[in-house]
Amino acid sequence: MIETEVQKSGFITGGGSNLQGYVQLIISGLVMGSIYALIAVGLNTILNTTNIVNFAYGDTLMLASFVLLSLLTALGWPFLVAFLVAIVCTIVLALVIQITAVNSIGLKNLSKNANWMLTLIGASIILRNGSMIVWGTVPQPFPHIFGDNLLHIFGAGIVEQEIWVFAIAILTMIVFELLNERTSLGKALKATAFNKDAASLVGINIKHMIYYSFGLSGILAAISAVLVAPITFVHSDMGLGLFFKGFTAAIIGGMGSSRGALVGGLILGLVESLAIAFVSAGFKDAIAFVLLVIILLIRPGGLFGKVLVEKV
């Protein structure tokens, strides 16, 4: 998507002013960056309560995209109904992954037990191969549910869908931040993230909080699927790339930080967009990897995170 949009600018085609090209680059970068940030928030939601990284999160998003696509195109359901059903399906899937791949190895000292990595990677592989069996391996286009009208900002042509994607992604992150700060559930999740033993002593059910975190991450995965699917083709391997970008955004901003996820996602999106225009589209993923390595070398805790040292 980014490559296609950037090619419309003066940087690639030679038509239009530099200002138009810069505007196109910035908007394309912010749109994809906001999706990366939303994925990072979903990863942080689970990380904060379990201290683990859900390696199956990208494939959960991928499956949500396929479910929504099937409901819209094969069954002809209205978008709102299809979206709500997709959310329910994604929540159920997230909870099944939590029960089978996480609970099965025990919640006590989970972060110190490397088995969770194997079970979650296994869940990712199962979901990916299962989607290939059901939907095939050919990338499928997704309906332009947010409109495809061309808007002009400083002379640059911007698809209406891009504006909606960016606005919905930012709004979703604001709502989830308010949920964490203003509700009893959010405060219980924060207490669990801060100190599980202390939270348990004041009556918080840690196991239930982990269920809630996986359920909330499922909602975020479904929303992310709705935003990214109209921009890219839906295919079985899309989850792996999106997971890597979301994980990179979380690392840049600081694992566990919602504010960091937003900043990290936007930085990654902008860097990718500039790399496509000034270097090559083939280096897009490599640029993300290089940026990840640089952040880990310079500031391992990320821009807004802290490096914790555990004494044993």
N, C-alpha and C positions, 0 to 999 in steps of 0.2 A: 504493500500500500504506500509506504513512504517513498519508495523508489519511483512509483508511478506519479505521485503528486509532485515530487521534486523535479521530475523531468519536465513538468509543465512550466517551471520557473525559468528565468533568464539565465541561470547558471548552467543549465543543461542545453536548452534549445537555442539560446542566443537571442530570444525574443523577450522584450520587456526590460525594465530597468533593474538595477541591482537591488533597489528598495523592494520591488515586487518579489524578487528571488529570496531576499532575506525574510520577508514576511511569510512566504510559503514554507521556507525551511523551519522557521520558529514555530509556526502553527502545527505543521506536521510532527515536529519533535515533541511539542507539548501534548498533542493528542495521544500519541503512543506512550509518551512518558506517564501520562495520567493513568493509563491502563496498567503499565508496569507497577506504578505506585499502588494501585488497588490490589493487584496480585500480592505485592509485598505486605500489605496490611493483612490479607488473608493468611499469609505464612506467619506473620507476627502474632496473629490471634491464637494460633496453636502453640507457637514457640513460647509465648508468655506463660502458659499454664502447664506445659509439659517439658519445656527445655529441649524439644526435639524439632527437627525440620521435616515437614511432611513432603517427602519426595514424590508422593502420588497426587499432589495438589494440582499440578498442571494437567494431568490426565483426567482428574475430576472435572476441571474446566472444559477440557476437550469433550468429554462425554455429555456435559450439559449443553454444549453447542450442538452436538448431533441430535440429542433429544429434542431440543427446541426446533432445529431445522426440520426434523421428521414431523413434528406436530403442526408446523406451519405449512409445509409443502405437501407432504404425503396425505395428511388428514385434513388439511385446510382449516385448522382451528384459528379463531381470532388471536391476535398477538397477546393480549393481556391474559387470556385463559391459558394459552400455551406457556407463557412466561411463568405464571404461578405454578403450573404443574411441573415445569422444569426445575423451579426452586425446590419444590417438595422432593422431587426425585434426587436432586443433588444433595439435599440435607440427609436423606436416607442413605445415599451412597457414602457420604462423609462419615456417618455414624457406623456404617458397616465396616468401613476401613478402620475406624477407631477401635471397634470391638474385636475385629479379627486380627489386625496387624499390630495393634498397640496393647490393648488389654490382655491379649493372649500371652504376652511375655511378662506381664506384671507391671503395675504402675509405680511400685516402690523403687526408688533410685533409677528411674527410667533413663535419665540422661547418661548414666554411667554404664548402661547395658547396651552394647553395640548391636544387639540383635534387632532393635527397632529399625536400624538402617536397612537391614536385609529384608525384613518383612514389608516395609513401605516401598522399597525398590521392587520387590516381588509384586506388590499390589499394582504398582505403576505398569509393570510389564503385562500383567493380566488384563488391565483395562485397555491398554494399547492394542494388544492382540485381539481382545474381544471386539473392539470397535472395528478392526479390520475385517473380522468374520461377518459382522452384522452389516456394516456400511461400505465395506470395500476399501480400496487403497487410493481411489481416484479423488482428488480434491473437489469439493462441491461448493458452488457459490451460495451465498446466503442473501436473502431478500434485503433490500435497502429500507429497513423499517423506519429509519429516521429521516428519510427524504434524500433526494440526490440533486436538489436545486443548487445552482452555482451562485455563491455570494462573492462580492468583490470588496476586499479590504486593502486599502492603499494600492489599488490596481491589481492585486493578486487574486486569482480565482480560488475560492475556498468552498469545498462541498459542504452543504448544510449539515450533513451527517457528522462531519468532524466536530462542529461546534457542539452538537448535542452530546456526542461521546465525551468530550472534555468536560462539559457542564455536569453531566450525570455522574461521571467518575468522581469529580471534586465534591459534589453534593453528597454522594454515598459515603465518602471518607469523613465529611463533616458530621453526618448523622451518626456514624459509628463512633466517632470521637465523643460526641455528646452522650451516646449510650454508655460509654465507659466512664464518663465524668459525672453524669447526673442521675443515673439509675442505680438501684440496689444491686442488680445483676452486674452492672459494670464495676461497681466498687468491690463486689465479691470476687470478680475475675482479677481485678488489680491486686487484691489482697492475696489471692492464690499465687499470682505471679511473683509477688514480693517475697512471701515467705509461706510456704505450704503448711509447715508445722504450726506456725502461729495462727494461720487462718483456720486450721482444723480445730485448734483449741477454743476459738471463739464461735464455733458451731457451723462453720462453712463446710459443706460436703465437697471435698476436693474432687471426688470421682464425678459428681454431677457437674462441677465447673468444667472439667475436661470434656464431658459430653456437650455442654453448652458451647465451648470454644470450637469444637469440630462442627457443630451445627451452624454456628455463625460463619465459620469459614466456608461452609457449603453455600450459604446465601451469597457471600461475596464472590465465590467461584461462579455461581449462576449469573450474577450481575456482570461480572467480567466477561463471561461468555457472550452475553447479549451485546456488549460493547465492541468486543474484538471480532466477533464472527462476521458482521456486515463489512468490516474493513478488509479482512483476509478471507481466503478460502478455508472451508472447514475440512480438516483431514486428520488422520490418526496420529500424525507426528507433531501436530501443532502444540500439544501440551508440553512436550519436552523443552522446546524453545522458549515458550512463555514462562515456564517454571524457572529456567535459567535467568531470564531477564528480570523476573520478579525477585528472585533470590539475590541477584546482583544489586538491584535497587535497594533491597533491605540491608545489604552489607554496606553500601555506600552511605546510606542514611544512619545506620546503626541498628543492629538487630533488636527487635522489640520496641522500637520507637515509631509511633504513628507519624509524627512530624518528620522524622528522618525518612520514612518510607515515601512520603510525598516528595520531599526534596530530592531524594535519591532517584526516584522514578523520573522526575522531570529532567534532572541532570543527564541521566542515561538516554532518555528520549532525544534531547537536544544534541548530545554528542553523536548519537547514531545518525541523526538527520544531517548534521554537518559533515560527518564522515562519508555518507553516501554522495553528497554533492561535491566535496572537494577531494576525496580519495577514490573510493569505488564501492558500489553496493555489495560486492563480494566480500568486503572486509567488515561489514556491519557487525556480525557476530564476534569477529576477532577483536574489534574495537571494544565491545562490551567486556570481553575477557581481559583485555589489557587494562581497562579502567578498573576492573575488579582487583587485579593483582596490584596495581599501583596503590589503591586505597588500603589493601591489606598490609602492604609494606610500610606506608607512611602513617596511617592511622587505623590500626586493626579493629578498634571499636567503632569505626564509622564516624560520620560527621557529628551525630548527636548521641552516639552510644558511649558506653564506658567499658573499659577493659577490666574484667573482674578477675582477681587472683584468689583462688581457693587454697587455703592452708590445710594440709593433711598431716 
